[in-house]
């Protein structure tokens, strides 16, 4: 089965806490050409003693079929459909899972059907890097508008986006659609359930991060610590994501990302949340490589009281 090398589109990772916040239908037509001939018997004609058999000229009829027609490209899926996907499904270029009622348990919601750029060259693989980047960028941009919230809220969420393309056969026939799906990363290798119905503007709801926020099993940034949806048992919850620079800014260095960031985290806990003591917190921040991949947020964590 064809797989995409990249993981599904999700918010960039922060180091130390490693926050994470791309059927071949064989349609063949056989032309059956049947030829038939008729040789009707003729009554013989007799002249005196000589018998001469007279046979009419046989008539040959040939039955022909119309020339084969090219199969139509597969129809695009519909927005508003829900599906039960497994984590392994999101590493595939294509997906043919059948929709399920959105009132039932589901792990993916198709929020948009988009089109690849018109300049896509026919005959290339759907795994082509340019095609994958175009699909990822298109769905990522649409996701920001659809799911709501500001950049900091989206960074604090385990809600993210994945995408699917037609299978290679459908692509070769001319299908150019992109299916954009909302998913929730419940754990390192598991998808979580989405709320019933349409999750449009979900991050504009005041309670969304209670369930879909970023939590950690273990100390954030420690080896073996796992990121989870906050509905799962956890040790820490990310309470705020703090921007450390603009999109075009170069990496500002550890004095900004580590030292100043940690002080900003402490101030947030005391001044905004009103915590004066008796709590444990952690601060995770992006490395140079994280910064190059687009991560601009550090994460302020509070240990969950038991």
N, C-alpha and C positions, 0 to 999 in steps of 0.2 A: 504494500500500500504506500502511496506517495506521501511523504512527510515533508514538512517545512523545517528547515534547520533552526530558524529562529523560534523563540518562545512567543506566545501570544502577546499582543500589545498590552503593556501594563505600565503603571508609573515607574519611573526610574528607581534604582535601588540606592539606599544610603548605606554606607559602610558602617561597620561596628554593629549596627542593628540589622544590616542587610534588608532594608525596607524595600519591598517591591510595591512601591506606593507608599501564521505566518506560523466506478460503475460505468465503467466505460459502457455506454449504451451502443451496442453494435446494431446499427440500423442498416441492413442490407436489403436490397431489392433484387430479386431474381426474376429475370425476364424469361418467361416460358414461351417458346416459339414452337407451335405444333404445325406440322405439315400433313395434309391428308390428300389422297388421290382417289378418284373414282374411275372404275373401268366397267361401266354397265355393259352387259352382254347384248349383242344384236342378233336378231333372228337371221339365220342364214338365207341367202337367196340362191335359187337353183336355176341353171340354164342348161336345158337338154341333159346330157349325161355328165356334164362337168359341174361339180359342186364348188361354188366359190363362197367363202365366208367373208362377209363385209363387216369390219369393226369400226365404229366411230372413233375419232381421235380423243384420247383421254384428256380430261380437263383437270389441271392441278390448281388447287386453291391453297393459299398460304395464310395462316392466321398470325398476325403480328401484334406485339404489345407495344405500348408507348415507351419511349426511352426512359431509363431509370432517372428518378428525380433525387436530388440531394436532400438528405434528411434535414429537418428544421433544427436549429439549435434549441437546447432545453429551455423551457420557460424559467424566468426568474422566480425565486421564492417570494413570498409575501411578507411585508412588514407586519408586525403585530402578532407574530406566531411565537409560541413557547415550545421548548424542547427539553428533553432530559439528556444532557450531555455528560460524559465522564471527562475527567481531567485529560486522559490520553487523547480524546477527540480534538482538543484544541491545538494539537501539534500537527494536524493534517491540513493540507491545502484545501480540501473539499470535504463536505459533509452532507449526507443524504438522510439524516435522521428525520423521522416523521414528526410533525407537530403534535403536541398534546394540549388538552384544555389548560388555559392559563389559571384556572381555578384550582388545578391539581398541582402536585409537587413538580417543580421544574427548576432547571439550573441555567437556562439560557433564554433570553428574550431578544428576538430580532427587531431592532428599533429602526433600521434603515436599510434600504436597498439602493446602492449607488452604482455608478458605472466607471469602469476603467477609462483612462484618457483615450481619446480618439486615435492618437498616434501609436498605439500598441501594434507592433508588427505581427502579422499572422504567422502561425507556425512555430512560435517560440514555446518553451516550456512554461507552465504556470508557476514553476519554481524560480523563474528568472528573477534576479535581484531587483531590477527596476519595477517589475510588476508587483512583487511583494511589498516594496517600499511604497508604491502608489496606493495599494490597498490598505496598508497599515496607516498611512498618513490620512487618507480619506476617512476611515472609520474613527481614528483617534480624534480628528477635528469635529466630526459629527457627535461623538460621544460627549465631548465637553458641553455642547449645547443641550443635548438631550438629558443628561443625568443631573444637570444643575450644580449648584454650589460654586464656590470660588476656588482658585487653584489650591489654596491651603486645605480646604475641606476635601477636595478630590485626592490630595496627597495623603490625607488621614484615612482614606476609605479603602476597603478591600474590594470595592466594586471596580471593575475594569472592562476592557473591551477586547474582543477577538473578532476574527473575520474569516470568511470562507469564499472561495471562488468556484466557478463551474469545474467539473472534472476535466481532464485533458481533452477527452473526446468532444465534450460540449464546447470547450474553449476553441478547439480547432474548427468547429462548425460555426463559430461566430459569436457565442455567448460571451458577454463582457461585464456581467454584473458582479457586484461585491455584496455579500451578506454581512452586515454588521450586527454582532450580538453582544448584549450586556451579560457579563458573568460575575460571580462573586468567588474570590479565592478563599475558601474556608480554611485551608491548610496548605502545606508545601505541595501536596499531590492530590488535592481534593477540591471539588467545586461545592459551594454551598447553595442552599435553596434561595430562590428569589421570592419576593413577596407576591401574593396573588395579583393578577391584573397587570396593568401597565405601570412600569417603574419610572415614567417620565417625571423629571424634577425630583427624583427621590432624595437627592442630597439637599434639597431645599426644605425637607421635612425635619423638624427639630429633633426627632428621635432616631433618625437614620443611622447615625454613628454609634448608637447604643448597640446595635446588632452588627453593622457593617464596618465598624471602626477597626483600626489596626491594634492588635494586642500581641504580646509575646509570651511564649512558654519558656521561661528561663530569663536570665539577665540579658537585656538587649545588647547586642554586640558581642556577646560571649559565644565561643565555639559551641555549636550544637543548639543554640537558641533558635526557636522556630516562630515564624510569624503566623498569626491566626486571625480569623474573624473573632470579634469579642464575645460571640455567643459560646465559644469554646473555652474550656478551663485554661486560665492564663495566670501569669505572675505579674505582668506589667501591662498598662494601657498607655498608648500614645495620646497625650492630652492636647498637644498643639504642634503644628508644623510651622517652623519659622523660616522665612525666606532669607537666604544668605547672599544673594546677588541677582543681578538681572540676567536675562537669557544670553545677552551678548558679552557679558563681563567675563574676564579671565578669572581663573581660580584665585581667590583672595588670600590663600595661605591659612595655616593653622591658627594664627592669632585671631582670625575672624571666624573660621568654621568651628574650631574646637574651644578656644578660650572665651572669646566674646559670646559665642553661641551658648556655652554652658551658663554664663552669667545671665543671659537673656532668659534662659529656661528657668533659672532660680527665681528671677524677678517675676516671671509670669505666674509661677506657682504661689508666690507670696502676695503679689499685688493684685492679680486678677482672680485667682481662686481663693485667696484669703487664708492660705496655709502658712501658719507661723512656726511650725515645728512638728516633730513627731512623725515625719514621713520620709520615705526613701525615693529618690528620683534618679534618673539616668538621662544622658544626652548622647545622641548619635548624630553623626555629621557625615557629609559626603567626602570621599577621597578625590584625588585629582582625576582618576579614571571615572568615578561617578559623575563628576562635574562635566567631563567631556561627553558623557552619554546624555547629559541634559538635566541631571539632578541638581536642584537649587535649594532644597529644603533640608533643614536639620530637624530632628524629632526630640521633643521633650516628653519623657516618660515618667509616670508615677507608679510606684509599686501598689498593687491592688491590695487593700486591707482584707484580712481574712477574719 
